[in-house]
Amino acid sequence: MRKMLPWLISLLVAITLIVGVGVYVWTQFFSINDADPEKKAAQAAQSVEVQPLSADELLKVTSELTNIRTNIADTSYVVVMSLVFQLDSEKSKTEFDKIKEIAVRPIVNRALWLMEPQDLQGTEGKDRLYAELINSVNAILTVGKVTKVEIKEFIMQQI
């Protein structure tokens, strides 16, 4: 029995370490809080200082994505909309304009495909859409980031 005691203690320490590392990895990589786009947007918004822009400055950092037509989660509804994206710099706007048709439009479509008609009827659902779009588009931008998204035109029709 005395010969087995060091082995048992070593085994228990090893198992404890493995479980500890597993829990740490699980909380770091599969955290549920990181999946919520509203919380991500709120965290990102805390680090942004609001500075009023002149009309000319606003035009230099604003880009439009027009004529988005797609079904939503309830396929008996069609949404036609145009979005306005405000970016933090002219360089990020230039990059955004280059990729908006090939990368941003699919992100917008994917976000809309997950939404129900009642989500798009109120401001809360639209705010969730804004937050998700900001987080998703910022993930693909290499220069700068999107600071604001607004709906320019919006029509939801049942077919």
N, CA and C of each residue as an Amber inpcrd file, in Angstrom:
protein
   477
   0.8190000  -1.1930000   0.0000000   0.0000000   0.0000000   0.0000000
   0.8670000   1.2630000   0.0000000   1.9730000   1.2480000   0.7580000
   2.8410000   2.4160000   0.8360000   3.5210000   2.6880000  -0.5030000
   3.7590000   1.6600000  -1.2900000   4.3950000   1.8470000  -2.5870000
   3.4340000   2.4920000  -3.5840000   2.1240000   2.3020000  -3.3770000
   1.1270000   2.8450000  -4.2950000   0.7230000   4.2830000  -3.9530000
   0.9600000   4.7340000  -2.7220000   0.5370000   6.0570000  -2.2860000
   1.1360000   7.1840000  -3.1390000   2.4200000   7.2040000  -3.4510000
   2.9470000   8.2700000  -4.3320000   2.3180000   8.2360000  -5.7210000
   2.0460000   7.0440000  -6.2320000   1.4120000   6.9420000  -7.5500000
  -0.0090000   7.4940000  -7.5150000  -0.7610000   7.1940000  -6.4800000
  -2.1370000   7.6910000  -6.3540000  -2.1570000   9.2160000  -6.2310000
  -1.2410000   9.7600000  -5.4310000  -1.1780000  11.2110000  -5.2860000
  -0.8100000  11.8620000  -6.6230000   0.1500000  11.3060000  -7.3160000
   0.5410000  11.8380000  -8.6350000  -0.6200000  11.7750000  -9.6080000
  -1.3480000  10.6770000  -9.5970000  -2.4960000  10.5150000 -10.4870000
  -3.5760000  11.5430000 -10.1780000  -3.8790000  11.7770000  -8.8920000
  -4.8890000  12.7680000  -8.5130000  -4.4570000  14.1850000  -8.9030000
  -3.1930000  14.5170000  -8.7180000  -2.6880000  15.8290000  -9.1090000
  -2.7900000  16.0030000 -10.6250000  -2.4290000  14.9770000 -11.3700000
  -2.5020000  15.0500000 -12.8370000  -3.9430000  15.2290000 -13.3020000
  -4.8670000  14.4930000 -12.7240000  -6.2820000  14.6090000 -13.1050000
  -6.7970000  16.0100000 -12.7630000  -6.4250000  16.5260000 -11.6060000
  -6.8520000  17.8670000 -11.2060000  -6.3240000  18.9220000 -12.1760000
  -5.0750000  18.7950000 -12.5660000  -4.5090000  19.7400000 -13.5200000
  -5.1990000  19.6610000 -14.8770000  -5.4580000  18.4620000 -15.3360000
  -6.1340000  18.2960000 -16.6350000  -7.5310000  18.9080000 -16.5940000
  -8.2730000  18.6640000 -15.5200000  -9.6180000  19.2260000 -15.3960000
  -9.5380000  20.7490000 -15.3100000  -8.5800000  21.2680000 -14.5640000
  -8.4210000  22.7200000 -14.4390000  -8.1300000  23.3710000 -15.7770000
  -7.2260000  22.7970000 -16.5540000  -6.9050000  23.3290000 -17.8810000
  -8.1180000  23.2180000 -18.7990000  -8.8460000  22.1280000 -18.7100000
 -10.0440000  21.9530000 -19.5410000 -11.0940000  23.0040000 -19.2460000
 -11.3340000  23.2950000 -17.9770000 -12.3200000  24.3130000 -17.5950000
 -11.8670000  25.6870000 -18.0860000 -10.5750000  25.9870000 -17.9270000
 -10.0450000  27.2710000 -18.3850000 -10.2190000  27.4390000 -19.8920000
  -9.8480000  26.4240000 -20.6510000  -9.9760000  26.4770000 -22.1080000
 -11.4370000  26.6210000 -22.5020000 -12.3190000  25.8810000 -21.8500000
 -13.7480000  25.9530000 -22.1570000 -14.2800000  27.3650000 -21.9350000
 -13.9390000  27.9860000 -20.8200000 -14.4620000  29.3230000 -20.5460000
 -13.8590000  30.3740000 -21.4660000 -12.6160000  30.1850000 -21.9140000
 -11.9810000  31.1670000 -22.7810000 -12.4790000  31.0970000 -24.2190000
 -12.6820000  29.8990000 -24.7360000 -13.0050000  29.7430000 -26.1550000
 -14.4770000  29.5040000 -26.4410000 -15.2190000  29.0440000 -25.4750000
 -16.6250000  28.7350000 -25.7180000 -17.5310000  29.4960000 -24.7780000
 -17.1480000  30.7160000 -24.4560000 -17.9220000  31.5290000 -23.5380000
 -19.2170000  31.9670000 -24.1990000 -20.3110000  31.8260000 -23.5030000
 -21.6240000  32.1800000 -24.0320000 -21.7550000  33.7020000 -24.1420000
 -21.1350000  34.4520000 -23.2450000 -21.2370000  35.9150000 -23.2610000
 -20.6660000  36.5030000 -24.5400000 -19.6540000  35.8740000 -25.1330000
 -19.0350000  36.4040000 -26.3430000 -19.9360000  36.2510000 -27.5590000
 -20.9430000  35.3820000 -27.4860000 -21.7950000  35.1290000 -28.6370000
 -22.8910000  36.1900000 -28.7880000 -23.1350000  36.9890000 -27.7610000
 -24.2080000  37.9690000 -27.7910000 -23.7310000  39.2420000 -28.4930000
 -24.2680000  39.5380000 -29.6820000 -23.8000000  40.7060000 -30.4240000
 -24.0990000  42.0260000 -29.7110000 -25.1820000  42.0820000 -28.9250000
 -25.5040000  43.3160000 -28.2220000 -24.4380000  43.6450000 -27.1810000
 -23.9670000  42.6290000 -26.4630000 -22.9340000  42.8610000 -25.4510000
 -21.6170000  43.2480000 -26.1020000 -21.3020000  42.6120000 -27.2420000
 -20.0820000  42.9770000 -27.9590000 -20.1460000  44.4320000 -28.4220000
 -21.2900000  44.8220000 -28.9500000 -21.4460000  46.1960000 -29.4270000
 -21.3770000  47.1900000 -28.2720000 -21.9760000  46.8330000 -27.1210000
 -21.9270000  47.7150000 -25.9620000 -20.4970000  47.8830000 -25.4620000
 -19.7340000  46.7920000 -25.4630000 -18.3410000  46.8730000 -25.0370000
 -17.5270000  47.7280000 -26.0050000 -17.7720000  47.5570000 -27.2940000
 -17.0570000  48.3430000 -28.2920000 -17.4490000  49.8130000 -28.2020000
 -18.7040000  50.0890000 -27.8900000 -19.1880000  51.4620000 -27.8140000
 -18.6000000  52.2050000 -26.6180000 -18.2490000  51.4860000 -25.5650000
 -17.6740000  52.1360000 -24.3880000 -16.3150000  52.7610000 -24.6920000
 -15.5900000  52.1650000 -25.6320000 -14.2550000  52.6710000 -25.9340000
 -14.2570000  53.7470000 -27.0240000 -15.4290000  54.0760000 -27.5460000
 -15.5210000  55.0560000 -28.6250000 -15.9610000  56.4030000 -28.0580000
 -15.2170000  57.4280000 -28.3880000 -15.6020000  58.7780000 -28.0040000
 -16.3610000  59.4180000 -29.1540000 -17.5050000  60.0020000 -28.8510000
 -18.3410000  60.6040000 -29.8760000 -17.8490000  62.0220000 -30.1560000
 -17.5440000  62.2770000 -31.4100000 -17.1420000  63.6100000 -31.8420000
 -18.0480000  64.0010000 -33.0050000 -18.7250000  65.1370000 -32.8860000
 -19.6050000  65.5430000 -33.9780000 -18.8050000  65.8120000 -35.2510000
 -19.3480000  65.3410000 -36.3660000 -18.6870000  65.5200000 -37.6620000
 -19.4380000  66.5560000 -38.4820000 -18.6950000  67.2960000 -39.2700000
 -19.3360000  68.2200000 -40.1950000 -19.9330000  67.4020000 -41.3380000
 -20.7560000  68.0330000 -42.1460000 -21.3930000  67.3340000 -43.2630000
 -20.3590000  66.7780000 -44.2350000 -19.3180000  67.5570000 -44.5250000
 -18.2760000  67.1000000 -45.4480000 -17.5060000  65.9120000 -44.8660000
 -17.1820000  65.9850000 -43.5720000 -16.4700000  64.8740000 -42.9290000
 -17.3370000  63.6230000 -42.8950000 -18.6330000  63.8020000 -42.6640000
 -19.5560000  62.6750000 -42.6220000 -19.6350000  61.9790000 -43.9740000
 -19.6610000  62.7520000 -45.0450000 -19.6960000  62.1650000 -46.3850000
 -18.4260000  61.3680000 -46.6900000 -17.2910000  61.7930000 -46.1500000
 -16.0260000  61.1120000 -46.4110000 -15.9270000  59.7590000 -45.7170000
 -16.7170000  59.5390000 -44.6680000 -16.6130000  58.2840000 -43.9100000
 -17.9070000  57.4640000 -43.9390000 -18.8210000  57.8080000 -44.8390000
 -20.1010000  57.1180000 -44.9150000 -20.2330000  56.3910000 -46.2490000
 -20.7540000  55.1630000 -46.1800000 -20.9520000  54.3630000 -47.3860000
 -22.3450000  53.7420000 -47.3440000 -22.9420000  53.6280000 -48.5090000
 -24.2850000  53.0570000 -48.6160000 -24.2320000  51.6700000 -49.2340000
 -25.0950000  50.8060000 -48.7490000 -25.3250000  49.4960000 -49.3440000
 -26.8050000  49.4740000 -49.7070000 -27.0880000  49.5820000 -50.9990000
 -28.4710000  49.7740000 -51.4390000 -29.0350000  48.5050000 -52.0670000
 -30.3590000  48.5060000 -52.1570000 -31.0900000  47.4870000 -52.8910000
 -30.8260000  46.0650000 -52.3820000 -30.9530000  45.8810000 -51.0810000
 -30.8380000  44.5480000 -50.4880000 -32.2230000  43.9260000 -50.5280000
 -32.3480000  42.8160000 -51.2050000 -33.6320000  42.1140000 -51.3180000
 -33.4330000  40.6630000 -50.9320000 -34.1350000  40.2110000 -49.8870000
 -33.9940000  38.8270000 -49.4600000 -35.1770000  38.4070000 -48.6030000
 -35.3290000  37.1040000 -48.4600000 -36.3060000  36.5600000 -47.5290000
 -35.7120000  36.6190000 -46.1260000 -36.5970000  36.5690000 -45.1290000
 -36.1300000  36.4700000 -43.7470000 -36.4110000  35.0540000 -43.2620000
 -36.3110000  34.8070000 -41.9620000 -36.4840000  33.4490000 -41.4260000
 -37.8390000  32.8600000 -41.8230000 -38.8850000  33.6640000 -41.7590000
 -40.1980000  33.2480000 -42.2540000 -40.1980000  33.5430000 -43.7520000
 -40.0470000  32.5090000 -44.5660000 -39.8300000  32.7050000 -46.0000000
 -41.0390000  33.2680000 -46.7400000 -42.1340000  33.4720000 -46.0380000
 -43.2760000  34.1080000 -46.6990000 -43.1520000  35.6350000 -46.6580000
 -42.0700000  36.1390000 -46.0880000 -41.8090000  37.5750000 -46.0450000
 -40.5590000  37.9170000 -46.8400000 -40.6150000  39.0560000 -47.5280000
 -39.4760000  39.5750000 -48.2750000 -39.1350000  40.9460000 -47.7060000
 -37.8460000  41.2030000 -47.5650000 -37.3810000  42.4920000 -47.0680000
 -36.5950000  43.1710000 -48.1780000 -36.8960000  44.4490000 -48.4030000
 -36.1310000  45.2920000 -49.3230000 -35.6250000  46.4510000 -48.4780000
 -34.3060000  46.6190000 -48.4490000 -33.7630000  47.6740000 -47.6010000
 -32.4680000  48.2340000 -48.1510000 -32.1120000  49.4030000 -47.6580000
 -30.8200000  50.0320000 -47.9320000 -30.2400000  50.4420000 -46.5900000
 -28.9420000  50.2560000 -46.4550000 -28.2600000  50.5590000 -45.2050000
 -27.1870000  51.6220000 -45.4250000 -26.9140000  52.3810000 -44.3910000
 -25.8410000  53.3670000 -44.3990000 -24.8560000  52.9770000 -43.2960000
 -23.5880000  52.8430000 -43.6680000 -22.5370000  52.4830000 -42.7280000
 -21.6250000  53.6850000 -42.5310000 -21.4160000  54.0440000 -41.2810000
 -20.4640000  55.1090000 -40.9600000 -19.2080000  54.4530000 -40.4110000
 -18.0580000  54.8120000 -40.9940000 -16.7880000  54.2280000 -40.5910000
 -15.9470000  55.2580000 -39.8520000 -14.8710000  54.8010000 -39.2450000
 -14.0830000  55.7030000 -38.4130000 -13.0450000  56.5200000 -39.1800000
 -12.7470000  56.1580000 -40.4280000 -11.7500000  56.9240000 -41.1900000
 -12.0020000  56.7740000 -42.6860000 -11.3400000  57.6160000 -43.4570000
 -11.4670000  57.5440000 -44.9160000 -10.8340000  56.2610000 -45.4560000
  -9.7390000  55.8160000 -44.8330000  -9.0900000  54.5720000 -45.2710000
 -10.0170000  53.3780000 -45.0740000 -10.7070000  53.3430000 -43.9400000
 -11.6250000  52.2220000 -43.7100000 -12.8130000  52.2970000 -44.6640000
 -13.2510000  53.5180000 -45.0260000 -14.3400000  53.6540000 -45.9940000
 -13.8930000  53.1440000 -47.3660000 -12.6550000  53.4390000 -47.7400000
 -12.1370000  52.9640000 -49.0200000 -12.1140000  51.4440000 -49.0570000
 -11.6360000  50.8260000 -47.9760000 -11.6200000  49.3590000 -47.9160000
 -13.0430000  48.8100000 -47.9230000 -13.9330000  49.4350000 -47.1480000
 -15.3220000  48.9960000 -47.0800000 -15.9750000  49.0310000 -48.4560000
 -15.7510000  50.1240000 -49.2050000 -16.3420000  50.2550000 -50.5360000
 -15.8560000  49.1600000 -51.4870000 -14.6250000  48.7150000 -51.3130000
 -14.0890000  47.6580000 -52.1720000 -14.7400000  46.3070000 -51.8990000
 -15.1110000  46.0530000 -50.6480000 -15.6220000  44.7210000 -50.2880000
 -17.1180000  44.6820000 -49.9970000 -17.8040000  45.8140000 -50.1230000
 -19.2030000  45.8170000 -49.6850000 -20.1040000  44.8930000 -50.5070000
 -19.8620000  44.7570000 -51.7770000 -20.7150000  43.8830000 -52.5870000
 -20.3540000  42.4040000 -52.4360000 -19.0890000  42.1060000 -52.2240000
 -18.6820000  40.6930000 -52.1780000 -18.5990000  40.1230000 -50.7660000
 -18.4970000  40.9700000 -49.7460000 -18.3740000  40.4620000 -48.3860000
 -19.4480000  41.0010000 -47.4400000 -19.7850000  42.2750000 -47.5510000
 -20.7340000  42.8730000 -46.6150000 -22.1650000  42.4780000 -46.9570000
 -22.5230000  42.4940000 -48.2360000 -23.8830000  42.1060000 -48.6250000
 -24.2410000  40.6920000 -48.1450000 -23.3480000  39.6840000 -48.2960000
 -23.6730000  38.3600000 -47.7460000 -23.8390000  38.3600000 -46.2190000
 -23.0780000  39.2000000 -45.5250000 -23.2270000  39.2900000 -44.0680000
 -24.6100000  39.8430000 -43.7200000 -25.0450000  40.8640000 -44.4440000
 -26.3660000  41.4480000 -44.2060000 -27.4520000  40.4160000 -44.5150000
 -27.3200000  39.7150000 -45.6330000 -28.3040000  38.6870000 -45.9750000
 -28.3800000  37.6160000 -44.8920000 -27.2310000  37.1490000 -44.4350000
 -27.1940000  36.0970000 -43.4090000 -27.8650000  36.5740000 -42.1250000
 -27.6360000  37.8250000 -41.7500000 -28.2640000  38.3730000 -40.5440000
 -29.7790000  38.4530000 -40.7050000 -30.2300000  38.8290000 -41.8940000
 -31.6720000  38.9200000 -42.1370000 -32.3330000  37.5470000 -42.1820000
 -31.6330000  36.5570000 -42.6900000 -32.2090000  35.2130000 -42.7790000
 -32.5290000  34.6400000 -41.4010000 -31.8950000  35.1650000 -40.3630000
 -32.1180000  34.6720000 -39.0080000 -33.2200000  35.4250000 -38.2660000
 -33.7410000  36.4820000 -38.8660000 -34.7120000  37.3270000 -38.1760000
 -36.1430000  36.9660000 -38.5610000 -37.0130000  37.0480000 -37.5770000
 -38.4430000  36.8210000 -37.7660000 -39.1290000  38.1560000 -38.0830000
 -40.3310000  38.1320000 -38.6620000 -41.0220000  39.3840000 -38.9890000
 -41.2200000  40.3010000 -37.7780000 -41.5490000  39.7370000 -36.6240000
 -41.7680000  40.5730000 -35.4370000 -40.4730000  41.2400000 -34.9640000
 -39.3100000  40.6450000 -35.2650000 -38.0270000  41.2590000 -34.9100000
 -37.8000000  42.5490000 -35.6950000 -38.2900000  42.5980000 -36.9020000
 -38.0530000  43.7590000 -37.7630000 -39.1560000  44.8040000 -37.6690000
 -40.1830000  44.5450000 -36.8590000 -41.2650000  45.5120000 -36.7350000
 -40.9980000  46.5560000 -35.6520000 -40.1490000  46.2400000 -34.7080000
 -39.8640000  47.1890000 -33.6350000 -38.4190000  47.6460000 -33.6590000
 -38.1210000  48.5990000 -32.7960000 -36.7620000  49.1380000 -32.7620000
 -35.7820000  48.1790000 -32.0950000 -36.2380000  47.3460000 -31.1600000
 -35.3220000  46.4230000 -30.4890000 -34.7000000  45.4380000 -31.4700000
 -35.5140000  44.8730000 -32.3400000 -34.9950000  43.9350000 -33.3290000
 -34.0450000  44.6110000 -34.3070000 -34.3680000  45.8210000 -34.6860000
 -33.4870000  46.5650000 -35.5950000 -32.1820000  46.9300000 -34.8960000
 -32.2580000  47.2500000 -33.6190000 -31.0300000  47.5310000 -32.8620000
 -30.1560000  46.2850000 -32.7670000 -30.7720000  45.1220000 -32.5890000
 -29.9990000  43.8650000 -32.5880000 -29.3580000  43.6310000 -33.9450000
 -30.0910000  43.9510000 -35.0160000 -29.5340000  43.8270000 -36.3650000
 -28.3360000  44.7590000 -36.5220000 -28.4620000  46.0120000 -36.0720000
 -27.3430000  46.9560000 -36.1390000 -26.1200000  46.4000000 -35.4100000
 -26.3390000  45.9120000 -34.1900000 -25.2230000  45.4020000 -33.3820000
 -24.5500000  44.2190000 -34.0590000 -25.3650000  43.3130000 -34.5960000
 -24.7970000  42.1480000 -35.2740000 -24.0180000  42.5550000 -36.5250000
 -24.5560000  43.5150000 -37.2780000 -23.8560000  43.9740000 -38.4820000
 -22.5430000  44.6690000 -38.1370000 -22.5480000  45.4920000 -37.1130000
 -21.3120000  46.1760000 -36.7100000 -20.2500000  45.1540000 -36.3330000
 -20.6300000  44.1740000 -35.5130000 -19.6550000  43.1610000 -35.0820000
 -19.1670000  42.3090000 -36.2480000 -20.0610000  41.8970000 -37.1130000
 -19.6850000  41.0170000 -38.2210000 -18.8230000  41.7450000 -39.2540000
 -19.1740000  42.9670000 -39.5860000 -18.4060000  43.7130000 -40.5870000
 -17.0430000  44.1100000 -40.0190000 -17.0020000  44.5060000 -38.7520000
 -15.7120000  44.8520000 -38.1500000 -14.7630000  43.6610000 -38.1290000
 -15.3110000  42.4580000 -38.0620000 -14.4680000  41.2660000 -38.0500000
 -13.7410000  41.0630000 -39.3780000 -14.2930000  41.5780000 -40.4840000
 -13.6410000  41.3730000 -41.7810000 -12.8240000  42.5750000 -42.2460000
 -13.0040000  43.7170000 -41.6020000 -12.2320000  44.8980000 -41.9870000
 -10.8100000  44.7980000 -41.4250000  -9.8360000  45.1460000 -42.2430000
  -8.4510000  45.1280000 -41.7740000  -7.9750000  46.5210000 -41.3930000
  -8.6600000  47.5390000 -41.9000000  -8.3010000  48.9280000 -41.5950000
  -9.5310000  49.5960000 -40.9930000  -9.4360000  50.0770000 -39.7720000
 -10.5350000  50.8050000 -39.1500000 -11.6990000  49.9140000 -38.7780000
 -12.8300000  50.5840000 -38.5030000 -14.0240000  49.8440000 -38.0970000
 -15.2830000  50.6410000 -38.3860000 -16.3950000  49.9210000 -38.4110000
 -17.7130000  50.5280000 -38.5690000 -18.1150000  51.0830000 -37.2070000
 -18.5500000  52.3230000 -37.1670000 -18.9680000  52.9200000 -35.9020000
 -20.4820000  53.0240000 -35.7780000 -21.1860000  53.0090000 -36.9220000
 -22.6330000  53.1880000 -36.8740000 -23.2660000  52.5780000 -38.1100000
 -24.4510000  51.9980000 -37.9340000 -25.2430000  51.4750000 -39.0480000
 -26.6440000  52.0490000 -38.9030000 -27.2090000  52.4870000 -40.0020000
 -28.5800000  53.0060000 -40.0120000 -29.3330000  52.4270000 -41.2040000
 -30.6250000  52.2900000 -41.0570000 -31.4800000  51.8560000 -42.1640000
 -31.9300000  53.1040000 -42.9140000 -31.6440000  53.1310000 -44.2060000
 -32.0440000  54.2620000 -45.0480000 -33.4320000  54.0270000 -45.6160000
 -33.6680000  52.8320000 -46.1320000 -34.9660000  52.4460000 -46.6720000
 -35.3210000  51.0690000 -46.1430000 -36.6010000  50.8390000 -45.8840000
 -37.0080000  49.5380000 -45.3480000 -38.4360000  49.2250000 -45.7690000
 -38.5990000  48.0680000 -46.4080000 -39.9260000  47.5620000 -46.7590000
 -39.9340000  46.0810000 -46.4370000 -40.9510000  45.6410000 -45.6940000
 -41.1420000  44.2150000 -45.4210000 -42.5320000  43.8530000 -45.9120000
 -42.5650000  42.8970000 -46.8230000 -43.8310000  42.5330000 -47.4730000
 -44.0480000  41.0280000 -47.3800000 -45.2730000  40.6470000 -47.0460000
 -45.6090000  39.2190000 -47.0410000 -46.0340000  38.8160000 -48.4550000
 -45.4870000  37.6940000 -48.9270000 -45.8360000  37.2370000 -50.2790000
 -46.8900000  36.1640000 -50.2280000
